[in-house]
C-alpha cells in the first residue's frame, strides 16, 4: 500500500483502541487507582514501576524511563516497524487503512525516502562483496580474521570497490539522485562541481538503528599505510553518531538469553565476538559513549559492561563513560568495566583465550571499585589530609547518583575507606547538592523563570491537560513572542483546538519522527508534577499572560537602547502587533 497514512486516521485509530487492552495482552496489568500497573517489560524489576494511563492512552516506566503510546509499545516490545504496528492495531479495531499522497518535501516522507535509499546502498555494497572481481582481498582478510560467511551475512558486510564513481554509476544516474546520495553522506561534492564516492576500496559495515532501518555506513581500509583507517558516514537527517550504536539491532535479538550488553570500541570487535557466540555486544561510532547511548541501552538491560584497552587511553575512555552514566544508575542499573591486557583487543582476546574467558565475571570491575581506586590512586589514606581530600574528590560523583540504595551503599563504602562518619558525609553531600541543583520548575514558579522554561511548562501542561486550550480566545499576541519554542507552542495549541477530546497519545503520534518527538516524550514522562494537583484554567491563563507581559517589558527596554535597524524581523513584528492591540 503506497502513500502516507493520514494523521486523522491515526487519531481515530487511537480513539478506537484502548492501550490498557493492548498492553494487558502481553503484560498482565493490575488496577492501581485510576491507572494500571505492572512490572516493566523493558527492564528487570521486582516492584512495579510501569504505569499505564487509560485516560491519556500513555504508558511510562518510572524505573527505566520507557514511555509512549500503544503504537510505541508494539514497536518496542514486539520490535515492529511503525507501519506494521499501525496495521496490527487497525486489524484489531476492524479499520481499513487509507493512504494519501503528500508533498514529497515533508520531513516524514523525506526520511522514508532516505531510509529506502540507504537500504539500496547497503544492498549495493553487499552485492559487490559477492560479485566484484577485486573483492577477494576483502574476503581473504575476513577469513584471516576467522569470520565465517554466516556472520558476514548476519552483519551484511560489503565491499566498496576502488574507483571514484562506482556508487554514482549504480544509484546516481540523475542530478536528483546524486543530490539524495549526497544527503545521506554516501558521496562527496567536489569543489569544482560534481560528486565522487565517499567510500572506496573498503570493507563496508552497514549501520542499522534498533528498529532495523539502514541509517549509515562504516568503512575500513585494508592497506595499513592509507588513512583514515576507519571512515563513517557524516551526520545526516537520519544518522546521528551520538545516538546510535553499531550492532544494537543484532544484539537485541540475543539479549533475552543474556544478562548484559558489552560496549566495545570497533566494528570488528562486535563481529569477532559474534563469531565466538557473544552476540550481545555493540560499539560506539567513533565517539565516546554518551548519556543518550547508555539511556538507550539501559532500556534493554540492567547491566552494561564497557570493554577497553588497559592503557591510559582506555582508562580515560572508561572514566568518561562512568561520568556519563552516574545519573542513570537507578532501579538496579549496573555498570562494569573490563580492561584487557596490553596489546589485546576483544577480537584478539577472544581468539586467543576463548569466549568463556571473555565472559568470565572475574574480568569485570564494578563501577564503585573503579571510582574509588581511581580517586585514591595518589592519596595517602593513612593521613587525615589524604582522607579529607578523598572525601572532597568523591562527593561530586556521589551527588550525581540518584537518591536510593546504591548511593547509600557507596556513601557507606566511602565512610569505611576514610574512617569518616556516614552522617557527616551525608551532610556534606546534602550541602553540595543544595548549592548546585536548581529547583524543579513548578506551576507556582512560572513568573520567576526564563521564557524558554515557561514555554516548556506550558507545553507540559497541555500534554497532560489538553482541555486547557478551551480557555484561550486568541493566540495572536503569543504568536508574536520571539522566545524559542513559541512557534511550536502555538502550533500545539492550534492542533489541540482542532481536535476536541484529544489524548496525550494522539499528540505524541502527531509529532512522531520529527525533531520534537524526543522532547515531547520527555515532557510527557514528567508526570510527577501533575500527580498531586492539576493545573487550573486560571493558572494556565496567568502563565500565558505573564509570558506576554514579561516579554513586552523586556523588549521595551531593548527598544529604548537600540535603533530600529538592530531589531530582528520577529521583534519588529512583535512591536507592530503590540501597537495595534494597544
BAVOBA-313278 format. One record per residue: x, y, z of N, C-alpha, C in turn. Coordinates in steps of 0.2 Angstrom, whole numbers, plus 2048, in hexadecimal, padded with zeros to 3 digits. Layout:
BAVOBA-313278
XYZXYZXYZ;...
This chain:
BAVOBA-313278
8047FA800800800800804806800;80480A7FB8098107FA8058167FD;80981B7FF807821802807821809;80782780B807829813800827816;80182581C7FB8238207F882A823;7F282C8217F08338237F083382B;7F283982E7F283A8357EB83A838;7E683C8347DF83B8377DD834838;7E082F8347DE8288357E282683C;7E882883D7EC8268437E8829849;7E682F8487E283284E7DC82D850;7D882B84A7D282784B7D482084E;7D981E84B7DB81784D7DD817855;7E081C8577E281D85E7DC81E863;7D78218607D08228637CC81B864;7CD81785F7C981085E7CC80B863;7D380B8637D68068677D780886E;7D98048737DA80587A7E180387C;7E680787D7ED80587F7ED800884;7E88008897E87FB88F7E77F488C;7E27F38877E17ED8847E77EA880;7EA7EF87C7F07ED8787F57EA87D;7F77EE8827FD7EC8867FB7E688A;7F57E688D7F37E08917F47DA88E;7F37DA8877F47D38837FB7D0884;8007D58858077D28858097D388C;8077D889080A7D98978047DA89B;8027D589F7FC7D58A37FC7DB8A8;7F77DF8A87F77E68AB7F27E58B1;7F37E98B77EF7E98BC7ED7F08BE;7E77F18C07E47F88C17E77FB8C7;7E98018C67ED8048CC7EA80C8CC;7E580D8D07E18138CF7DE8148C9;7DF81A8C67DC81B8BF7E08188B9;7E78168BB7EB8138B67EC80C8B7;7F08098B27F28028B37F98018B3;7FB7FB8B78027FA8B88057F38B6;80B7F38B580E7EC8B58167ED8B5;8197E78B68207E88B68227E98AF;8277EE8AE8297F08A782B7EA8A3;8297EA89C82B7E58988317E7894;8347ED89683A7EF8928407EF897;83F7ED89D8457EC8A18437E88A7;8487E58AA8467E08B08457E48B6;83F7E38BA83E7E68C08397E18C4;8397E28CB8357DE8CF82F7E28D1;8307E98D282A7ED8D48277F18CE;8217F08CC81E7F48C681F7FB8C6;8227FD8C08238058BF8218068B8;81E8028B581B8038AE8148048AF;81280B8AD80B80D8AE80880E8A7;80280D8A67FE80E8A07F88128A2;7F781889E7F281C89F7EC81B89A;7E681989C7E18188977DE81F895;7DE8248997DC82A8977E082E892;7E782D8937EC83088E7EE82C889;7EC8258897EE8208847F6820884;7F982088980082188A80381C88F;80981988E80C815893813819894;81581789B81C81A89D81E8168A2;8258158A28288118A782D8168AB;82B8168B282F81B8B68368188B8;8378128B683E80F8B78428108B1;84180E8AB84580E8A68448148A1;83E8178A283C81D89E83981B897;83781589683481389082D816890;82B81988A82481C88A82281C883;81B81D88281881E87B81181C87B;80F81B875808819873807812872;80181087080080986E804807868;80580C86380980B85E81180A860;81380E86481A80D86781B80786A;81680486E8177FE8728187F886D;8147F88688157F286381C7F385F;81E7F985E8247FA85B82A7F885F;82A7FA86682F7F886A82F7F186D;8297EF86F8287E88728287E286D;8257E38678257DE86282A7E085C;82E7E585D8337E785882F7E8851;8297EB8518267EC84A8287F3847;8287F38418287FA83E8227FE83F;82280483D81D80983F81680683A;81780583481280383080F7FC832;8137F88348117F183780D7F283D;80F7F784180B7F88488047FB846;8048008417FE80383F7F97FD83C;7FC7F98387F87F48357F57EF83A;7F97EE83F7F77E98457F17EC848;7F27F284A7EC7F684E7E67F784A;7E77F88447E17F983F7DD7F383F;7E17ED83E7DE7E783E7DA7E5844;7DC7E784A7D97E68507D27EA850;7D37F084D7CD7F584E7C87F4848;7CA7EF8437C67EE83E7C67F4839;7CB7F88387CC7FE8347D07FC82E;7CE7FF8287D27FF8227D7805822;7DD8048207E280A8207E180D81A;7E081481A7E08188147E781A812;7E881C80C7EF81F80B7EE825807;7F282A8087F28318057F8832802;7F88367FC7FE8387F980083F7FC;8068407FE80884680280D8497FE;80F8508008148547FD81B8507FF;81F84F7FA82584B7FB82A84F7FF;82985580082D85980482C85880B;82785580D82685581482B850817;82D85281D83384F821832847821;82B84582382A83E82482B83A81E;82983D819829839812831839810;83483F81183B83F80F83F83A813;83E83981A84183481E84082D81B;83A82C81983882581683C824810;83D82980C841828805848827807;84B82B80C85282A80E853823811;84F82081584F81A81784F815812;84B81580D84B811807851811803;85481780285A8187FE860815802;86081680986581280C86580B80C;85F80880B85E80180A8617FF804;8608037FE8628017F886A8027F8;86D8077FB8748077FC8778017FF;8747FF8058767F98098767F3804;8717F28008707ED7FC8767ED7F6;8777F37F487C7F47EF8837F17F1;8857F47F788C7F27FA88C7EA7FB;8867E87FE8867E18008877DC7F9;8847DF7F48847DB7EE88B7DB7EB;88F7E17EC8967E17E989A7DC7ED;8997DB7F389D7D67F789D7CF7F4;8977CE7F18967C77EE8987C77E7;8987CC7E38987CC7DC89E7D07D9;8A17D57DD8A67D97DA8AC7D57D9;8B07D57D38B67D17D28BC7D37D7;8BC7D97DA8C17DB7DF8BF7DA7E6;8B97D77E78B77D67EE8BB7D07F2;8BF7CC7EE8C27C77F18C77C97F7;8CA7CF7F68CE7D27FB8CA7D3802;8C47D58028C07D68078BE7CF80A;8BC7CB8068BA7C48088C07C180C;8C67C18098CC7BE80C8CD7C1813;8CC7C88138CD7CB81A8C87C881F;8C27C881D8BD7C58228BE7BE824;8C07BA81F8C27B38218C87B3825;8CD7B78248D37B88288D17BA830;8CC7BE8308C97C08378C47BA83A;8C37B58368BF7B08398B87B1838;8B67B68348AF7B78338AB7B382E;8A67B08308A37AB82B89E7AE827;89C7AB8228977AE81D8907AF820;88F7AB8258887AC8298887B382D;88E7B483088E7BA83488F7C082F;8927C08298937C582488C7C7822;8887C18218817C281E87D7C6824;87D7C382A8797C683087A7CE830;8817D082F8827D78308827DB829;8817D78248807DA81D8867DD81B;88C7DA81C8927DE81B8937DE813;8967E48118967E580A89D7E7808;89E7E98018A47EC7FE8A37F27FA;8A77F77FC8A77FD7F78AD7FC7F3;8AC7FB7EC8B17FA7E88B58007E7;8BC7FF7E48C08057E38BC8097DD;8BE80F7DD8BB8147D88B68197DB;8B581E7D78B28247D98AB8257D8;8A88207D48A18217D289D81B7D2;89F8167D589B80F7D58948107D7;8938137DD88C8147E08888197DC;88C81E7D98888237D58868207CF;88A81C7CC8878197C68818147C7;8818117CD87C80C7CE8758107D0;8768157D58708187D886F81F7D7;8748227D487482A7D387482C7CB;8708297C787082A7C086C8317BE;8698347C386683A7C286983F7C7;8688467C586A84B7CA86684A7D1;8608497D085C8487D685E8427DB;86083D7D78628377DB8698387DE;86D83C7DB87383E7DE8728427E4;86D8477E486C84B7E986A8477EF;8668427EE86383E7F486983A7F6;86E8377F28748337F58788387F9;87883E7F787C8437FB879844801;87284480186F84680887084180D;87183A80B872835810879834811;87E83880E88583880F88883280B;88582F80688982A80388D82C7FD;88D8337FB8918367F689383D7F9;89983F7F689B8467F889B84A7F2;89A8517F489A8567EE8A18587ED;8A28597E78A985C7E58A98637E5;8AE8667E68AF86E7E68AD8717E0;8AF86D7DA8AE8707D48A786E7D1;8A386A7D589D8687D289D8607D1;89785D7D28978567D18988527D8;89884C7D78988487DD89D8427DC;89F83F7E28A38397E28A18347E8;8A282E7E78A08297EC8A482B7F3;8A182A7F88A482B7FF8A9825801;8A681F7FF8A98198018AC8167FB;8B38147FC8B68117F68BB80C7F9;8BB8067F68C08017F88C0800800;8BA7FF8028B97FD8098B47F880B;8B67F48108B17F08138AB7F4816;8A57F281489F7F681689B7F381C;8997F78218957F582688F7F9826;8897F68248837FA8258817FB82C;87E80182D87C803834874804834;87180083886A800839868803840;86280684086080884785C80284A;85A8038508577FD8548507FB851;84E7FF84C8487FD8498497F9842;8507F88418527F583B8537F9835;8527FF83585280382F85A80582D;85C80582786280682586380E826;86881082986981882B86F81A829;87581682887B818827880813825;88681582488B810822892811826;89680C82789D80C8298A1809824;8A780B8238AB80881E8B2807821;8B68018208BC8008228C17FF81D;8C780381C8CC8018178D07FB819;8D27F78148D67F28158DD7F3815;8DF7F88128E67FA8118E87FE817;8ED7FC81B8EE7FF8218F2806820;8F480781A8F880D8198F3813817;8ED8128168E88178148E581A81A;8E28208198DE82381F8D882681C;8D38278208D28248268D081D826;8D281982B8D181282B8C981082B;8C681482F8BE8138308BB81A82E;8B681982A8B281F8288AB81D829;8A782282C8A082282D89C826828;89682582889182A824891830829;89083682589083C82988983D82D;88884283188184383387C84482E;87784182E87184282986B84382C;86584482885F84582C85D83E82F;86083982D85D83283086382F834;86983283486F82F83887283483C;87283284387583684887A83284C;88083384C88582E84F88482E857;88283485988283486187B830863;87782E85F87182A86187182385F;87582185A87581A85887B81685A;87A80F85A87F80A85B87F805856;8858038548867FE84F8857F7852;8807F384F87F7EC8518797EC856;8767F28588707F185D86A7EE85A;8697EE8538647EB8508657E3851;86B7E185086C7DA85086C7D8858;86F7DC85C86F7DA8638697D9866;8647DD86485D7DD86785A7D6866;85C7D38618597CC86085C7C7865;8627C88688657C486C8647C5873;8627CB8758627CE87C85E7CA881;8597C687E8547C38828587BD885;85D7BA8828617B58858677B7889;8687BD88A86E7BF88E86B7C4893;8707C689886E7CB89D8727D289C;8757D38978797D989687A7DB88F;87D7E188D87F7E38878867E5888;88B7E38838917E58838927EB87E;8967F08808977F687C89E7F687A;8A07F58748A77F58728A87FA86D;8AE7FB86A8B08018678B080185F;8AF7FB85C8B07FB8558AB7F6852;8AA7F784B8A67F28478A87EB848;8AF7EA8478B17E38468B17E084D;8B17E48538B07E18598A97DE85A;8A47E185889D7DF85889D7D8854;8A07D884E89F7D38498A37CD84C;8A97CE84E8AD7C88518AA7C5857;8A77C985B8A37C686189D7C285F;89A7C585A8947C18578967BA854;89C7BA85189F7B484E8A07AF854;8A17B185A8A37AC85F89D7AC864;8977AD8618917AC86588F7B286A;8937B786A8917BD86F88D7C286A;8877C186A8837C58658807CB869;8817CC86F87F7D28738847D8874;8877DA86E88C7DF86E88A7E4869;88C7EB86B88B7F08668917F5867;8917F98628977FE862894805860;89880A86489681186289A81385C;89781885889981985189E81F851;8A481D8548AA8228548A9827859;8A482785D8A382C8628A3829869;8A582D86F8A482A87589D828877;89B82487B89582287D891828880;88B82987D88882F88088282D884;87F83288987A83088D87482D889;87383088386D82D87E86F82687C;87582487B87781D87A87581987F;87781B88587681688B86F81688D;86B81C88C86481C88E860817889;86281788385F81287E86180B880;86780988286980388486680088A;86580588F86280389685B801895;85880388F85180188E8507FA88C;8567F788A8567F08888587EC88D;85D7EE8918607EA8968627EE89C;8637EA8A28657EE8A886C7EE8A9;8707EB8A58777EA8A687B7EC8A0;87F7F18A08847F289A88B7F189C;88F7EE8988967ED89989A7F0893;89E7F58958A27F98918A97F5890;8AB7F488A8B17F08898B67F5886;8BC7F68898C17FB8878C87F7887;8CD7FA8838D47F98848D67FB88B;8DB7F788E8DD7F98948E27FF895;8E380288F8E880888F8E480E892;8E88148928E681A8958E081D891;8E081C88A8DA81E8868D481A887;8D58138898CF80F88B8CC811891;8D08138968CE81589D8CA81C89C;8CD8208988CA8278978C3826894;8C282288F8BC82088C8B781D891;8BA8198958B581689B8B381B89F;8B78208A18B58258A68B082A8A3;8B082B89C8AB82F8998A482B899;8A582589889F82189889C82089F;8A08208A489D8208AB89A8278AC;89D82C8AA89A8338AC8938348A8;8938318A288D83289E88782D8A1;8898288A58848238A78818248AE;8848288B28838298B987B82A8BB;87982F8B78728318B886D82C8B6;86F8278B286A8228B086A81C8B4;86E81B8B986F8158BD8698158C2;8638138C085E8138C585A80C8C4;85680A8C88528048C88567FE8C6;85C7FD8C98607F78C78647F78C1;8657FD8BE86A7FE8B88717FD8BB;8757F98B787C7F88B98807F98B3;8867FC8B588C7FD8B08927FA8B2;8957F68AD89B7F38AF8A07F58A9;8A77F38AB8AC7F58A68B17EF8A5;8B37EE89F8B87E889E8BE7EC89B;8C47EB89D8CA7ED89B8CE7E7898;8CF7E78928D37E188F8DA7E288F;8DE7DD88F8E57DD8908E87E188A;8EE7E488B8F17E88868F27E5880;8F17E887A8F17E58748EB7E1872;8E77E08768E17DC8748DB7E1873;8D67DF86E8D07E286E8CB7DC86E;8C47DD86E8BF7D886F8C07D3869;8C27D58638C37D085E8C87CB85F;8CE7CE8618D47CA8628D37C6869;8D07C986E8CF7C58748CB7BF873;8C57C08708C17BA8708C37B586B;8C87B78668CB7B18628D07AE866;8D47B186A8D97AE86E8D77AA874;8D27AD8788D07AB87E8C97A787E;8C57A88798BE7A58788B97A987B;8B37A887A8AD7AC87C8AC7AB883;8AD7A58878AC7A588E8B17A9892;8B77AA88F8BB7AF8938B97B6892;8B67B888C8B37BF88B8AD7C0890;8A97BB8908A37BC8948A37BB89C;8A97B989E8AA7B78A58A97BE8A9;8A57BD8AE8A37C38B28A97C58B6;8AE7C18B78B47C38BA8B87C98B6;8B77C98B08BA7CE8AC8B77D58AD;8B17D58B08AD7DC8B08AE7DF8B7;8B07E68B68B17EA8BC8AA7EE8BD;8A77EE8C38A17F28C48A37FA8C4;89E7FE8C389F8058C28A28078C9;89F8058CF8A18088D58A98068D6;8AB8018D48B37FF8D58B78038D1;8B58048CA8B88098C68B88108C8;8B38128CB8B28198CD8B781A8D3;8B78168D88BB8178DE8C28168DD;8C48118D98CB8108D78CE8158D3;8CA8188CF8CD81E8CB8CE8248CF;8C98258D38CA82C8D78CF82B8DD;8D08258DF8D58258E58DC8238E3;8DD8238DC8E38208D98E98238DC;8EA82A8DD8F082D8DF8EF8308E6;8EA82E8EA8E88308F18EB82C8F6;8ED82F8FC8EF82B9018E982B906;8E58259068DF82590A8E1823911;8E78239138E982291A8E982891E;8E982E91A8EA83591D8E383891C;8E183C9218DB8409218DA84491B;8E08479198E084B9138DE84790D;8E184190C8DF83D9068D883B906;8D583990C8CE83790D8CA83D90B;8CB84390E8C784990C8C784A905;8CD84A9018CD84B8FA8C98468F7;8C98408F98C583A8F68BE83C8F6;8BB83E8FC8B483F8FD8B28458F8;8B684A8F88B58508F48B584E8EC;8B984A8EA8B98488E38B48438E1;8B183F8E68AC83B8E58A583E8E5;8A48428E989D8458EA89A8478E4;89D84B8DF89A84D8D98978478D5;89A8428D589883C8D18928388D5;8928388DB88D8358DF8878398DE;8878408DE8828448DD87E8438D6;8818418D187E83F8CB87A8398CB;87B8358D087782F8D08708308D2;86B82C8D086482D8D286482B8DA;86082F8DD85F82D8E485C8268E5;85F8228E985C81B8E98628168EC;8608108EC86580B8F086C80B8ED;86D80C8E687480C8E48788128E6;8758188E687881D8E987A81C8F1;8758198F48768188FB87C8138FD;87C80E8F88828098F988980C8F8;8898118F288F8148F18918198F6;88D81C8F988E8218FF89181D905;88E81790689181290B898810909;89980E9038A080C9018A5812902;8A38189008A781E9018A981F908;8A481E90D8A581F9148AA81A916;8A98139148AE80E9168B5810914;8B581290E8BC81490B8C081990E;8BC81E9108BF8249138BE82591B;8BB82091E8B98209258B5827927;8B18299228AD82E9248A682C925;8A283092989B82E92B89782F925;89282A92588D82A91F889830920;88783292688383892688783E924;88D83F92589184492389184591B;89283F91889383F91188C84090E;88783E91188084090E87F84790F;88184A914880851915884855910;88A85390F88E85790A88B856903;88885090288584E8FB87F8538FA;87B8538FF8758578FF87685F8FE;87C86190187E8689008808698F9;8848648F68868658EF8808658EA;87B8608EC8768608E78718668E7;8708698ED86C86F8EE8708758EA;8768758EA87A87B8E787A87A8E0;87A8748DD87A8748D68748728D2;86F8708D586986D8D28638738D2;8618748CC85B8798CC8558768CD;8508798D084A8768D28468748CC;84286F8CC83E86D8C68398728C5;8378738BE8338788BC82B8768BE;82887A8C28218798C481D87E8C2;81687D8C28118818C08118888C3;8138888CA81388E8CE8198928CC;81E8908C88248938C78258968C0;8208968BC8208988B582289F8B4;8218A48B98228AB8B882A8AC8BA;82D8A78BC8348A88BF8398A58BA;8378A28B583C89F8B183C8A28AA;84189F8A68428A289F83C8A089B;83C8A48958368A289083689B88E;83C89988C83C89288983A88D88E;83B88E89583888989A83188A89B;82E89089A82789189A82488D894;82788E88E82488A88982488388A;82988088C82987988E824877893;82387B89881E87A89D81787A89A;81687E89580F87F89280E87988D;81387788A81387188681186B88A;81586A89081386489480C864897;80A86A89880386B89A7FE868895;7FF86A88F7FB86888A7FB861888;80185E8898018578877FD85388C;7FD8558937F98518987F2854898;7F185A8977EA85D8977E8861891;7E785D88B7E68618857E0865885;7DB86488A7D586888A7D786F88C;7DD87188F7DE8778917DE87C88B;7DF87A8857DE87F87F7D788287E;7D287F8817CB8818817CB888884;7CF88A8887CF89188B7D2896887;7D68948817D989987D7D589C878;7D48A28777D08A58727D48A786C;7DA8A986D7DE8AA8677E68A9869;7EA8A78657F18A68667F58AB862;7F28B185F7F58B585B7FB8B985F;7FA8BB8657FF8BE8698048BA86B;8038B486C8088AE86E80C8AD868;8098AC86280C8AB85C8128B085A;8118B685C8168BB85B81C8BB85F;81B8B78648218B68698278B3866;82D8B68678338B38648368AE868;8348AC86D8388A78718388A086E;83E89D86E83E89686B83989186D;83688E86983088986B82988C86A;82989286982289586981E893863;82289285D81E89085781B889858;81F88585B81D87E85C81787E861;81888286781288286B80C885868;80C88986480688C86080388685B;80888385880687D854802878858;80587685E8028718627FB874864;7FA87A8667F487C8687EF87C863;7F187E85C7EC87D8577EA876855;7EF8728567EE86B8547E9868859;7EA8698607E58678657DE86A864;7DE8708627D78748617D387185B;7D786E8567D486B8517D1864852;7D38618587D285A8597CF85A860;7C885B8617C585A8687C685386B;7C78538717C884D8757CF849873;7D484C8707DA84986E7DD846874;7E18418747E583E8797EC840878;7F083E87E7F783F87D7FA83B878;7F88358777FA8308727FA83386B;7F483686A7F38388637F883E862;7F98428677FE848866805845864;80784086880D83E86780E83B860;80983785E809834857809839852;80683F85380684484E80D84684C;81284685181984985081E843850;81C83D84F82083884E825839848;82B83784983083884483283F842;83184484683284A84583884C84B;83A85284A84085484F83D856856;83685685683385785D831851860;83184B85D82F845860832843867;83984486783C84286D83B846873;83B84D87283985187783285187A;82E85087582784F87782684987C;82984387A82983D87E82C83E885;83184288583484488B830848890;82C84D88D82885189182284D893;81F84988E81A84489081B840896;82183D89682383989B82483C8A2;8248438A28258468A981E8478AC;81B8418AE8148418B18148438B8;81A8438BC81A8448C381784B8C4;8198508C08168578C180F8578C1;80B8538BE8048538BE80084E8C2;80484A8C68008458CA7FC8488CF;7FF84C8D37FC84E8D97F68548D8;7F78588D37F285D8D17F285F8CA;7ED8608C77EC8628C07ED86A8C0;7EF86C8BA7F08738B87E98768B7;7E787B8BA7E187E8B97E18828B2;7DB8848B07DA8888AA7DD88F8AB;7DC8928B17DE8988B37E68988B3;7E98938B67F08938B67F38928AF;7F088F8AB7F388E8A47F28958A0;7EC8988A17EC89F89E7F18A48A1;7F28A48A77F68A88AA7FD8A78A8;7FF8A18A780689F8A48068A289D;8018A18998018A48928028AB892;7FE8AF8967FE8B68968048B9899;8078B589E80D8B78A18138B789C;8138B28988188B18938188B788E;8128B988C8118BE8878138C588B;8118C68918138CC89581A8CD896;81D8C78988248C889A8288C9894;8268C688E82A8C78888298CE885;8238D18868228D88848278DD888;8278DC88E82B8E08928338E0890;8358D988F83C8D888D83D8DB886;8388DB88183A8DE87B8398E687B;8358E887F8358EF88083B8F2882;83E8EF8878458F188984A8F0884;8498EA88084E8E987A84D8EF875;8478F18748468F586E8498FC870;8488FE87784B904879853905878;8568FF87885D8FF8788608FE871;85B8FC86C85E8FA86585A8FE860;85D8FF85A8599028558558FD851;8508FF84D84C8FB84A8508F6845;8558F88428598F483E85C8EE841;85C8EE84885F8E884C85A8E384E;8548E584D84E8E084E84E8DB849;84D8D484B84B8CF8468448D0843;8438CC83E83C8CC83B8378CA840;8398C58448348C38498338C884E;8388CC8508378D18558338D7852;8348D884C8308DE8498298DC848;8288D58478218D384681D8D384D;8218D185281E8D185981C8D885B;8208DD85981E8E485B8188E7857;8188E58518138E784C80C8E484F;80C8DE8518068DB8548048DE85A;8098DF85E8088E28658058E9864;8078ED85F8058F485E7FD8F385C;7FC8EE8587F58EE8557F08EC85B;7F38E785F7EE8E58657ED8EB86A;7F28EF86B7F18F586F7ED8FA86C;
